[in-house]
Amino acid sequence: QICLSLVRLLFYLAHSPLGSIVLLDFQPRQFVMVDGNLKVTDMDDASTEELSCKEDNDCTLDFPTKSFPLKCSVVGKCEGINEKKNLFNAYRYFFTYLLPHSAPPALRPFLSDILNATGDLRYGINETLEAFEKVLHLYKSGLYLQKRPLHLKDYISLKGFRTVEGDYKCWPSYSHLGCLLSVHSAEEAAAICNSQSQCQSFTVTQRRTWTGRPLASFQSSPTDLIPDANAVVYIKRSASSGERL
């Protein structure tokens, strides 16, 4: 969510009515989340000026660990330097820390492609936004889910109940108190539970993430049931001891 919101912001800055805007003091502390969208808190160090040049050799974009040769345009400006500077800063301050860990395994290769392409500046902001929107579509639609054996048949369902969060922890989790993950469906939740040896039950609630996906709470053992008209508890038919429930 943070990376996508940042890319949308940089897309606007690259195509603003004032021209391509560069954030000269590009640091995480310069941004804040407001209603799920990333905002710039300080525009004092923003500029529409692009580096003047006479030849391509005047247009090297330097960072502490990398340098990128750019083209000198016919009007004597380093072509796309503001956009590329913003994008590489997004890569080194945000993408490298957030993208490798922020999606289901099936989507991580797509995010790795974005990470590598922006790290080498092979993508501009247009291509980067398009790639992010593609991943978002796959994530929201569930199209990333590969055809696999149905796991939900291994569970009994109890509608109108939920369980309290226990001592079973997982990563990443929306709650530090337990294992709370977003899923596309109860079937995906069952596949996740089956992939974790300690998991014996899960609850699908009406709570939604920013993409509209429901949240599921996973448990290492069935706990006390609490009436909840908006939840469904799924319990493995066979406990780890092999006994039928």
C-alpha positions as CSV (number, residue, x, y, z in Angstrom):
1,Q,0.0,0.0,0.0
2,I,2.8,2.4,0.9
3,C,4.8,1.7,-2.2
4,L,1.8,1.9,-4.6
5,S,0.7,5.2,-3.0
6,L,4.2,6.6,-3.3
7,V,4.4,5.6,-7.0
8,R,1.1,7.3,-7.7
9,L,2.4,10.4,-6.0
10,L,5.6,10.3,-8.1
11,F,3.5,9.8,-11.2
12,Y,1.7,13.0,-10.4
13,L,4.9,14.9,-9.8
14,A,6.4,13.7,-13.1
15,H,3.3,14.9,-15.0
16,S,2.3,18.0,-12.9
17,P,1.0,21.2,-14.6
18,L,4.2,22.9,-13.4
19,G,6.4,20.3,-15.1
20,S,8.4,17.4,-13.7
21,I,8.9,18.1,-10.0
22,V,11.9,16.6,-8.1
23,L,12.0,16.2,-4.3
24,L,15.5,17.3,-3.3
25,D,15.2,16.2,0.3
26,F,13.8,12.7,-0.4
27,Q,13.6,11.0,3.0
28,P,11.0,8.7,4.6
29,R,10.5,11.4,7.3
30,Q,9.1,13.8,4.6
31,F,6.1,11.6,4.1
32,V,3.0,10.7,6.1
33,M,0.0,8.4,5.5
34,V,-3.4,10.2,5.4
35,D,-6.5,8.0,4.9
36,G,-4.3,5.3,3.3
37,N,-2.5,7.7,0.9
38,L,1.1,8.9,1.1
39,K,1.4,12.7,1.3
40,V,4.5,14.9,1.2
41,T,4.8,17.0,4.4
42,D,7.3,19.5,3.2
43,M,7.5,21.0,-0.4
44,D,10.2,23.6,0.4
45,D,12.8,21.4,-1.2
46,A,10.8,20.6,-4.3
47,S,12.0,22.0,-7.7
48,T,10.9,22.0,-11.3
49,E,14.4,22.9,-12.5
50,E,16.1,20.2,-14.6
51,L,19.9,20.1,-15.0
52,S,21.2,22.1,-18.0
53,C,23.6,20.3,-20.3
54,K,25.6,20.7,-23.6
55,E,26.3,17.0,-24.1
56,D,25.4,13.6,-22.6
57,N,28.4,13.6,-20.4
58,D,26.9,16.5,-18.5
59,C,24.0,14.3,-17.5
60,T,25.3,11.7,-15.0
61,L,22.8,11.0,-12.2
62,D,25.0,10.2,-9.1
63,F,24.0,8.3,-6.0
64,P,26.2,7.0,-3.2
65,T,26.3,3.5,-4.6
66,K,25.3,4.0,-8.3
67,S,25.6,6.3,-11.2
68,F,23.3,6.5,-14.3
69,P,24.2,8.1,-17.6
70,L,21.3,10.2,-19.0
71,K,20.7,11.9,-22.4
72,C,21.1,15.6,-23.0
73,S,17.9,16.7,-24.8
74,V,17.8,19.1,-27.8
75,V,16.7,21.9,-25.6
76,G,19.8,21.5,-23.4
77,K,18.2,19.7,-20.4
78,C,19.1,16.4,-18.9
79,E,16.2,14.2,-20.1
80,G,14.0,12.9,-17.3
81,I,16.5,13.6,-14.5
82,N,13.8,14.8,-12.0
83,E,11.6,11.7,-12.6
84,K,14.5,9.3,-12.4
85,K,15.9,10.9,-9.3
86,N,12.6,10.5,-7.5
87,L,12.2,7.0,-8.7
88,F,15.6,5.8,-7.6
89,N,15.1,7.4,-4.2
90,A,11.8,5.6,-3.9
91,Y,13.7,2.4,-4.7
92,R,16.4,2.8,-2.1
93,Y,14.3,4.3,0.7
94,F,11.1,2.3,0.3
95,F,11.0,-0.5,-2.2
96,T,14.1,-2.3,-1.0
97,Y,12.7,-2.5,2.6
98,L,9.0,-3.1,1.8
99,L,8.5,-5.0,-1.5
100,P,10.3,-8.3,-0.7
101,H,8.0,-9.0,2.2
102,S,4.6,-7.5,1.3
103,A,2.8,-10.0,-0.9
104,P,1.8,-13.7,-1.2
105,P,4.6,-15.9,-2.5
106,A,3.0,-16.2,-6.0
107,L,3.2,-12.4,-6.4
108,R,6.8,-11.9,-5.2
109,P,8.4,-12.6,-8.6
110,F,6.4,-9.6,-10.0
111,L,7.6,-7.4,-7.2
112,S,11.1,-8.6,-7.6
113,D,10.9,-7.5,-11.3
114,I,9.8,-4.0,-10.2
115,L,12.5,-3.9,-7.6
116,N,15.2,-4.9,-10.1
117,A,13.9,-2.6,-12.9
118,T,13.7,0.5,-10.7
119,G,17.0,-0.3,-9.1
120,D,18.6,-0.2,-12.5
121,L,16.3,2.6,-13.7
122,R,15.2,0.4,-16.6
123,Y,11.6,1.5,-15.7
124,G,10.4,5.0,-15.8
125,I,7.5,6.2,-13.6
126,N,4.9,5.2,-16.2
127,E,6.1,1.6,-16.5
128,T,6.5,1.4,-12.7
129,L,3.0,2.5,-12.0
130,E,1.6,0.1,-14.7
131,A,3.5,-2.8,-13.1
132,F,2.2,-1.9,-9.6
133,E,-1.4,-1.6,-10.9
134,K,-1.0,-5.1,-12.5
135,V,0.1,-6.6,-9.2
136,L,-2.7,-4.9,-7.4
137,H,-5.2,-6.3,-9.9
138,L,-3.9,-9.8,-9.4
139,Y,-3.9,-9.4,-5.6
140,K,-7.5,-8.1,-5.4
141,S,-9.0,-10.5,-7.9
142,G,-7.3,-13.6,-6.6
143,L,-5.9,-14.4,-10.1
144,Y,-2.5,-15.1,-8.5
145,L,-3.9,-18.2,-6.9
146,Q,-2.6,-21.2,-8.7
147,K,-4.8,-24.2,-9.3
148,R,-4.2,-26.5,-6.4
149,P,-6.0,-29.3,-4.4
150,L,-9.0,-28.0,-2.4
151,H,-8.2,-27.7,1.2
152,L,-11.4,-26.4,2.7
153,K,-12.9,-29.9,2.6
154,D,-10.4,-30.8,5.5
155,Y,-12.3,-28.4,7.8
156,I,-15.7,-28.2,9.5
157,S,-17.3,-24.8,9.6
158,L,-19.2,-23.1,12.4
159,K,-21.1,-20.1,11.3
160,G,-21.9,-17.3,13.7
161,F,-18.8,-17.8,15.9
162,R,-15.3,-16.5,16.2
163,T,-12.3,-17.4,18.4
164,V,-10.1,-15.1,20.5
165,E,-6.5,-14.5,19.3
166,G,-4.2,-16.9,21.1
167,D,-0.5,-17.3,21.5
168,Y,0.0,-18.6,17.9
169,K,2.1,-16.0,16.1
170,C,3.0,-15.7,12.4
171,W,4.7,-13.2,10.2
172,P,3.6,-11.0,8.6
173,S,0.6,-10.4,10.8
174,Y,-1.9,-7.5,11.0
175,S,-1.9,-8.0,14.8
176,H,1.0,-8.5,17.2
177,L,-1.3,-10.5,19.5
178,G,-1.7,-13.4,17.1
179,C,-1.7,-14.5,13.5
180,L,-4.0,-12.3,11.5
181,L,-3.6,-12.4,7.7
182,S,-5.5,-11.1,4.7
183,V,-6.9,-13.8,2.3
184,H,-8.8,-13.8,-0.9
185,S,-11.2,-16.5,0.4
186,A,-11.7,-19.2,3.0
187,E,-10.1,-21.6,0.5
188,E,-6.8,-19.6,0.5
189,A,-7.0,-19.4,4.4
190,A,-7.3,-23.2,4.5
191,A,-4.3,-23.6,2.2
192,I,-2.3,-21.3,4.5
193,C,-3.4,-23.2,7.6
194,N,-2.5,-26.5,6.0
195,S,1.0,-25.1,5.1
196,Q,1.7,-24.3,8.8
197,S,2.1,-27.4,11.0
198,Q,0.9,-25.7,14.2
199,C,-2.3,-24.3,12.6
200,Q,-5.4,-26.2,13.6
201,S,-8.2,-23.6,13.0
202,F,-8.9,-20.2,11.6
203,T,-11.7,-17.6,11.7
204,V,-12.8,-15.5,8.7
205,T,-14.3,-12.2,9.7
206,Q,-16.1,-9.3,8.0
207,R,-13.1,-7.1,8.6
208,R,-11.5,-5.9,5.4
209,T,-8.1,-4.5,4.4
210,W,-7.5,-1.5,2.2
211,T,-7.9,-3.8,-0.9
212,G,-11.2,-5.2,0.3
213,R,-9.8,-8.6,1.3
214,P,-11.1,-10.3,4.4
215,L,-8.9,-10.9,7.4
216,A,-8.5,-14.4,8.8
217,S,-7.2,-15.2,12.3
218,F,-5.3,-18.5,12.6
219,Q,-5.0,-20.6,15.7
220,S,-2.7,-23.4,16.9
221,S,-5.6,-25.1,18.7
222,P,-9.4,-24.6,18.8
223,T,-10.2,-22.1,21.6
224,D,-13.4,-21.0,23.3
225,L,-16.0,-19.9,20.7
226,I,-17.6,-16.5,21.0
227,P,-20.9,-15.7,19.3
228,D,-20.3,-13.4,16.3
229,A,-22.9,-13.2,13.5
230,N,-20.3,-11.8,11.1
231,A,-17.7,-14.6,11.4
232,V,-17.1,-18.2,10.5
233,V,-14.8,-20.6,12.4
234,Y,-13.1,-23.4,10.4
235,I,-11.6,-26.3,12.4
236,K,-9.5,-29.1,11.0
237,R,-11.4,-32.4,10.9
238,S,-8.3,-34.2,12.2
239,A,-6.4,-32.8,15.2
240,S,-2.6,-33.2,15.2
241,S,-3.0,-36.3,17.4
242,G,-5.0,-38.0,14.6
243,E,-8.3,-38.0,16.5
244,R,-11.5,-37.0,14.7
245,L,-13.1,-33.8,15.9
